[in-house]
Amino acid sequence: MRRTKLRNQDLKKIGYYEIPLLKLAGKIANKLIGQKQSSKEELLPLLQDLLDHPDNYTEPPFDVLAQKVKEHQPANDLKRQNEAQYELKPEPLSYPVFGKEKIETGALKQMDTAMQLPISLAGALMPDAHQGYGLPIGGVLATQHDRVIPYAVGVDIACRMCLSVFELEADYLSKKRNHLKNLLLKNTCFGTGKGFEKPMHDDLFDKPVWRETKVIRDLKRKAIQQIGSSGTGNHFVEWGTIDILEDNSELGLPKGQYLALLSHSGSRGFGANIAGHYTNIAMEKTKLPKHARHLAWLDLNTQEGQEYWIGMHLAGEYASANHHHIHQKMAQSLETQPLKMIENHHNFAWREQLADGTEVIVHRKGATPAHENEWGIIPGSMTAPGYLVQGKGKAEAVFSASHGAGRQLSRNQAKKTLDEDDVQRVLKQNGVTLIGGDLDEAPMAYKNIDEVMQMQQALVKVVGKFTPAIVRMADKEKWMGRGKGRRNEKTGDISFNET
């Protein structure tokens, strides 16, 4: 890990202009770097978030800096505003909102801001939407064909779903429940900075693209160590049953109930570092007003833009490989192969066309691609069903659907208001065995998935219904700070928990 110190110039680039803020931020950051608790690359996104959300940072050592930020906010914000080089459109472009009555005001405001960008051409908000950073989770944004917004893709680049359907009777789950639980413990690995001691080899690492940029080269070792593992937050691997509701020639599975494995994970530390590095560059190159600053874009005609595009696509391949390792290990343990495997990204940017033929970059941050007949997986919660769907190709939704049920309680709200006994009661009522997990992922923290599916009937057709039974998630972790860029004291990795 590099131990390069933070300089005043680095802090000014991310919005620290007042001298007291510069001095204190530099002192805290460089002490952590010197003690080998963190790195410059990891601290920059955390310090950016603290500047915009000081109330989220209530624990040492960042609580003192957060208080100082609040004291100097008016003067510092004025200097930041004067740095803006792009103005937003006076009014946002119109866009459809699916399930508006269930979407919080903060998410709607964030989407309005995104639709005021001078490069925005179309957008939509999915029924699972909730407030995030930059573009809301559940937001879909189409921009000019040569402009990409790293934060509209998200920190966990190419976070995705993967479903394996096995030719085993559904009652195998009840007969072999302990065996399947042990397979989850044996074949999965969760947590910030975690990985396998002896990860499986993957041909992906033999590709020349790993030599394309310095950022990618520097992250290859981390990527190899973490292949086949999963992060924190709402990432999971779970056994359950899937009901195929009717014969489907495209799916190739007759109507019936099957044993199934469902996973949700992304590009791990590799993708998070790609996102953080190029977000910093975008915010340096593209100065926007304070409330829009996380929507800074990169020009794909520049070296930085091309480097991000290459890194994003590699993160997509890497995220897919992570899932394949998990599913391959499970299949080998079962001594069988899946009848069908289906997967899809939901934090990515694609080159596409609008209905009128306009070439665009479509950012889907926590949204599932739903072109006509395109396969997708929309999970609920640890006790709620998930759905195998086919897209209906609705142009007004920018060919998208939700990526899940969506949160109705923030992580902090869930931890403050929910009770572990209530969670255990709900798990028992639904016959679900949980390994790991925390209150912020409790079923009650999420919207009703069936209501969400009702709100997007025009966007997708339901083909199958997955019912979870044995769920594996990350164990509780001790965090330093409570904001988006929370740092694990032991590993020094950043966990954004944004998907």
N, C-alpha and C positions, 0 to 999 in steps of 0.2 A: 504494500500500500504506500502510495506516495505521501510524503510528509511536507509538501510545499506549503509555506505559510500564506495566510491571506494578507493582501495588501490593501491600502486605502482605495487604490484604483479598482480592485475587484469589488469592493463594497459599494463604491459609487455606481458601478455598472448595474448593480441590482437595486439601486434606489436609496442608498444611505448617503445623505448629503450633509446633514448637520454634524458639526465636529464632535459633540458629545456622543452621538450615536456611532460615528466612525470609530472613535477611541474604544468605547465599551464593547462593541461588536467584535472588533479586532482582538481585543484582549481576551475575551471569552473563547473565541474561535481558536486562536493560536495556542491557548493553554490546552485545549482539548487535542489539538494536533500534536503539540509537544509531548503530551502524555500518552500519545498513540491510541486515543479513544475514538478518534474520527479523522477524516481527511478533508482537504479543501473541497474536493468534488462532492462530498456528501453534505458538507455544511452549507454550501451556497444555496441549494433549494430550500433548506430549512430556514435560513436567515431571510430569504425572500418571503416565505410564508409568514414568518413572524412579523415582518414589516406591515403586512396587510391584515393580519389577524392576531394582534398582540394578546387579546383576551384568551386565546387558546393556550397560551404558554404560562403556566402557573407554578412550575416546579424549577428548582435550581438546575443549571445556572442561568437558564434563559428567562426566568421570571423577572430578574433585575433589568435585563435588556428590554423586556416587554414593557415594563413600567416607564423606562426612559423613552421608548418609542412613543408612548401615549403622551408624555409630557411635551415632546418636540414635534408631534404629528402635524399641526397646522403649518409650521415653517418648512418642515421637510417635504410635506405634500405639495406646497406651492412650488418648491424647486423642482420636484419631480414632474409636476404639471408643465412647467416651462420647458422641460426637456422633450415633451411630446412633439413628434414631427408629422404625425398623421391625425387628421380629424375624423371623427365618426360621422356617419350620415345623421341628419337631424331626427329622422324617424326610422325605426327598424322596418325592413322588408316584411311583408305579411308572410305568415307561415302557419300551417295547421298544428293544433295541439290535440292529441288524442288522450281522452280522460282528464280534461283540464280540471274538473272538480276535485280530483285527488292529488293534484300537483301543487307543491308549496310555492309561495310567492317568490322566494329566492331563486328557484330554478327558472321561473318565467322571466325574471329580471335578467338573469345571466343569458338566457336565450335571446332576449331582446337586444342585449349588448352585442352578442355575436352577429345578429342580423343587421347591426349598424356598421359593421366593418366595411371599409371601402372595397374589399375584395370578395364580399359575400354575394352569392347569386341566388341561393335557395336554402331552405332548411325545414326541419320538422322536429317536434318534441313528442317522444314516445310516452305511453301511459305509466311506465315505471320510473319516470324522470324524478330526480331529486338534485339538490344543490351540490356542486362539486367545486372544482377550481378551473377557471377559464370557461370552457363549455360545460354545461351541466351534464351529469350522467344521464343518459337517455336522450342526449342531443345529437341531431344529425345536421351537418353543415356542409353545403356545397360551395366551394370557393373557385376563383379563377383557376384555369387549368395548370398554371405554373406557380401556384402559391400553396404551401402546406403549413399548417399550424401544429407544432409538436404537442402543445397542451390540449388541442382539440382531438388529438389521438389518445392522449392520456399517458400516465407514467408507466403503467403496466402494459407496454406495447403488445398487441396481439393476444391479450388475454382471450381465452377461448373455451369452448365446451367440446367434450368428446364423449360419445356414447358407443359402447360395444354391446351387441345383442347376441346372446349365446343360445346354442341349440341344447338347452337344458330345461327340464320342466320347472315351472315356477316354484313348485313345492321343494325343490332342491334347497332353496333359501331357508325354509323352516327346518329341514332335516339337517343341514350342514351349517347352521348359523355360526357356531363357534369357529368352525374351520374358515369360513369366509371372513370373520372378524380378524382371525389371526393372519390371514393373507393381507389384509389392509395394514396391519402392524408391520409385517415382514417386508412388504413391497413398496411402501410409501414413506416419504420423508417430508416433514413440514417445518416451516419456521424461517425467520429472517436469518439470512446468511448460512442456512443449513444446506447440506448436500450429502452424497454418499461417499464413504471412504474409497470404495472401488466401483465407480460408476460404469455402466455398460458403455461400450464403444458405440459411436454413431458415425456413419459415413458423412454426415453433415459437416463434421469438423475437417474433412479432407478437401472441402471445396476451397478454391482460390479466393473467394470473397472474404475469407477471414484475414487476408493480407491487404485488403483494399484501403483501409484507413488506420491511422494510429489508434484511434479510439477503439476500434474493433480488435485490433491486435492486442491492445492492453487488457481487454476484457475476456479474451479467449480462455485463459486459464480458469477464471471464475465460472464461465459458461460450462466448461467441461466438468468442473467439480459439482455443479448444481443440476446437471442434466437428469431428468427423471424425477425431480423433486418439486415441491409445491410451496407457495408462500403462506402468508398469514391472512387475516381478514376473512373474506367470504370464499376463499379457495377451499375445495373439498374433493375427496374421492369417496364414492358411496356405492354400495350394493343395493339393488332393489329389483322390482319387477316392472316390466313394461307391457302394457296392453296395446297391441296393434288393433285399431278399431275396425278396420275393414281391409280386405285384400287390396294390395297396392302393387301394380306391376313394376313401377319404377323403383320401389323400395325392395322388392323381391322377397318379401316376407308375407306368408299367409296370416290372416286374422288369428289372433290368439294371444296368450300370455307367455312371456319369456323371462328368464333371468337376465339381468342387465347390469352393466357397470357404467357409472356416469362420473366424469371428472370435470373440474373447473380450475384452471390454473393458467399462468401466463409465461412471460419470458424472463421471470426471476430477476436477479441482480443485473444481468446483461441488459435487458430492456430498460430497466429503471435508470441505469447509468447513461444509456444512449439518450433517453428522454431528458434527463437532467442536463446533460452536456449541451444538447442542441437547443433546449429551451433557453438556457442562459445566453447562447449566441443570438437566438431570435429576439430576445428582449433587449439585447445590446444593439442589434441592427435595426430593429423596428420599434421606435418609441411611440407608445400609445398612451392615452390618458390613463390615470391610475386605475380606475375600475375595469379597464379593458386590457391592462398590461399583460395578463397571462394568455391573451389571444394573439400575441405577436407571431408573425409568420416568417418563413424562410422562402426566398426566391429559388425555385428549382433550376434556374439558369445560372446559379452561383455554385461555387465549390461546396460551401456549407450546406446548401439545399440538397445537392446531390449526395453528399455524405450522409445526411440524415435519411434520405430516401433509401439508400443502400442499407443503412443500419436498421431502419424500420422493417424492411423486407426480410432481412436476415433474422431479426427478432421474431418475425412471423414463422419462419421455418423452424427456428429454435423452439418456440412455444409448441408447435405441432409435434416436434420430436419428443418434448417432455411428456406429452400425453401418450404418445406411441410407446415410450419406455414403460410407463405405468401399466398400460393395457396389455402389452406384450408379456410382462412379468406375471400378471394375473392369469392370462390365458395359458402360459406355460405351467403355472401351478395347478390349474384346472385340467391340464393335459387335453386341451381342446382349443380350437380357434373360433373366433366370433363369426356368426353368420353375416353380420353387417356391422360396419363402423362408420359413424357419421360425426362430423366435426365442423365447427365454424368459429371464425374470429368475431370479436365484438369491440375491440379497441384498435382501430386501424384507419388508414386512408387509402382509397382506391381511385384509380383513373376511371371515370365513367362518363356517361352522357345523360343530360336531362331529357325530358320527353321531347323537347324541340330540337334535339341534336347538339346542344351546346356542350362542349368538352369542359369537364369540371374535375376537381378533386373532391371526393365525398369523404368527409370525416364522420365516422360513427363511434362515438364515445359512449360505451355502454349501450349499444344498439346492434341488433342482428340484421345482417343483409337479408332482404326478402324479395329478390327478383322473382319473376314468375317461375314457379315450381322449384325454386332453390330450397335446399334442406336447411333447417335450423333447429336449435335446441334452446328452449326457454325454461330455465329452472324456477322453482318456487322458493322454498326454504328447506331447512333440515327435516321438517315434518310435512311440508306441503308438496303436492305433486309438481312434476315438471312436464313439459310438453314437447313432443317431436312434431315439427310443423313443416309445411311447404309454403313458400311465399306466394302472394297473389300479384306481385309486381305493380303495386300502386304508386304511380308517379308522384302524386301529391305528398306521399310520405317519403319521397326520395328513396323508394324501393327498400324500406326498412321496417323493422318491428322492434318490440322491446327486447331486452336481453335478460329479463328476469321479472320478479315481482316488484322490485324497487323498495327502498327503505321508507318507512313511515316514522322511524325514530333514528336520529343520528347516533353515532357510536357512543358519544358522551351521554346523550339522553338515555340510551338503553342501559348503560352501566349504572347510571344514577337512579333510574326508576324501576328497573326490573329486578325480580327476586329469583335466586337460583332454585328455590323450592318450586316456584311456579313453572320454571322451565322444565324441571324434572317431571313434574306432573303432566305437562303437555307432551313430553317425549313418551311417557308411559302410555298415555291415552292413544297415541298414534302408533305404538309398537315400534318405536325407533330406538336403536342403540347408538349412542354418541360416544365417540372417542375424541377427546380434546374439546376444542370450542370454548367460547367465552360468552358473556352476557350480550356483547354487542352483536352477536350473530344469532341471538334467540329468535325463535319463530315469530314472536310478538313484535319484533323490530321491523318486520316486513309487511308490505301491503298484501291484501288477499289476491293470490295469483289468479284465481278464477274470475274475479272482477276485472283484473288487468287483461286477461284473455278476452273477456266479453267486450272490452273497450277497443280491441284491435281485431275484431272479426273480419273487418274489411281488408286487413293486411295479410293475414295468414290463415291457412287451413290446418286444423289439428288432425294429425295422422295417428299419433300414439300418446299414451299417458304413462309417465314413469312415476312409480311410488317408491320413495326411499325407505330403507329398512335399517341399514348399518352405515353410519356416517363417520368419516374420519376428517378431522380438521386440525389446525395447528393448536398446540397446547397454549395455555395462558403464558404471556411473556411479560417481563418487567420492562417498563418503558421509561425513558428519560424525557419528560415533556409530553404534552398532550395534543400538539398540533399535527398537521398533515405530515411534516417531516420528522416523525418521532424516531429516535435513535435507540437501538438496542445496546445497553451498556456493555454487554459481554462481547458481541460480535462487531460492533461499530458500523453495521449496515443500516441503511435507511429503509423504513417501511412506510409506504404511502397509503396502503389500504384503500385505494381509490376506486377499484373496479366495482 
